[in-house]
Amino acid sequence: MPHHFDPTILREYDIRGIVGQTLSDADARAIGRAYAVTLDAAGGRRVAVGYDGRLTSPELEAALVDGLAMEGADVVRIGRGPTPMLYYAAATLGVDSGVMVTGSHNPPDHNGFKFVFQGKSFYGAAIQKLGETAGRLGAPSGERGKLEDRAIREDYVARLARDYHGDRPLTVAWDPGNGATGDVVQQLTARLPGRHVLLNETIDGTFPAHHPDPTIPENLVQLQATVARERCDLGIAFDGDGDRIGVVDSQGRILWGDQLMVVLARDVLSRHPGAPILADVKASQVLFDEIARLGGRPVMAATGHSLIKAKLAETGAPLAGEMSGHIFFADGYYGFDDAIYVAVRLLDILSRNRQSLAEMRDELPVVVNTPELRFDCPESRKFEVVREVRERLRQAGADMNDIDGVRVRTPDGWWLLRASNTQAVLVARAESATEDGLGRLKRELVAQLAASDMQFPET
């Protein structure tokens, strides 16, 4: 019974689609079968499975589990919760792999699957090969795998709370955004000292309050208002499945992923002097310079949570992070992106420090930058445009990092152009110490795009 997926759902880092249009229960069952076959070929058999709070997740989870069992895989079902809880299960339950049914931060009618395979990221060519395996499936043979229900939320929450050692109670606002972190956050905050104000903690797959993506400022407005009204030390938000974090300080100012990484890196490097700290190519130069100033070794890495996770394991770094809010702790933890754990570590740092988060933010060098600029470019052209720009810059002798697209340094600062791995778009960003410098950087970027018949997006 060969199965063929809509080609749009097999992405670089996961599988994602629109339920009822490009993604169905039949797809979920075929994913389960193909994944079980893949795991068996690698000598594995046991798989942990979890699902998020979307309305379609229970039925997709049931179909996935059925497909896994059809090919002889034994399934440990951990139920509803955030993606990091599934990663925790994969790391601690003696299973060989894990699959999470989640639409992450996408609209309510979207859903998908994230994977961990024998303790490693499962992405890129492995996902494409999964599609090929599904296309060769015949009738299932052999004995069905065993199913086991395992409640691990209590253990997971206890593990999260274990790394809080603070001595100054804080007032914290939390916004799970009606996403899959809601139950965990309620149990966790009951264990932590201080005063905790919870917003939108009830899991609701329609996301009635706001979209659960903390990288979009409008989704943090309610949290900012609560921080001001309740006189909180900070506010914390999560995306729909809890692997990305958003933070605001006591003044309601957003700390983006690279700014938050500065705070975390200071603490980590105090225990791991000279260690490598990873950040993606979209991160501010302020972060890389601060890591170096603190005696660490800044490592610029390609964007993508699966790529960062793999690089973390390769380098043995204790900490890594992305602008998008994916942050990875190997210092005292498992090396996967767990936004709730990041929140615990942040609170631990703040409760042991005389400085407030706002004061830490005020100490950062002031820079001006563009937001992440995304603009349409045909799939067949996006990587070619970046290659053309790279070659022109190389011939011109530019100071350039080409690990993921091109990131060019000039006396004014830096600008970036890269092709998205998941969409038919180009991504650009620029940063300078001054508005005039930013203008010059943008003009350089505009000129390079024009030379490849592309137009710079309005900012």
Secondary structure, DSSP 8 states (H G I E B T S, - for coil): ------TTSB-SSSEEEEBTTTB-HHHHHHHHHHHHHHHHHTT--EEEEEE-S-TTHHHHHHHHHHHHHHTT-EEEEEEE--HHHHHHHHHHS--SEEEEE--TTS-TTEEEEEEEETTEE--THHHHHHHHHHTT--S--S----EEE---HHHHHHHHHHT---SS--EEEEE-TTSTTHHHHHHHHHHSSSEEEE-S-S--TT-SSS-S-TTSGGGGHHHHHHHHHTT-SEEEEE-TTSS-EEEEETT--EE-HHHHHHHHHHHHHHHSTT-EEEEETTS-HHHHHHHHHTT-EEEEE-SSHHHHHHHHHHHT-SEEE-TTS-EEE-SSS-SSB-HHHHHHHHHHHHHT-SS-HHHHHHTS---EE---EEEE--HHHHHHHHHHHHHHHHHTT-EEE-SSSEEEEETTEEEEEEE-SSSSEEEEEEEESSHHHHHHHHHHHHHHHHHTT------
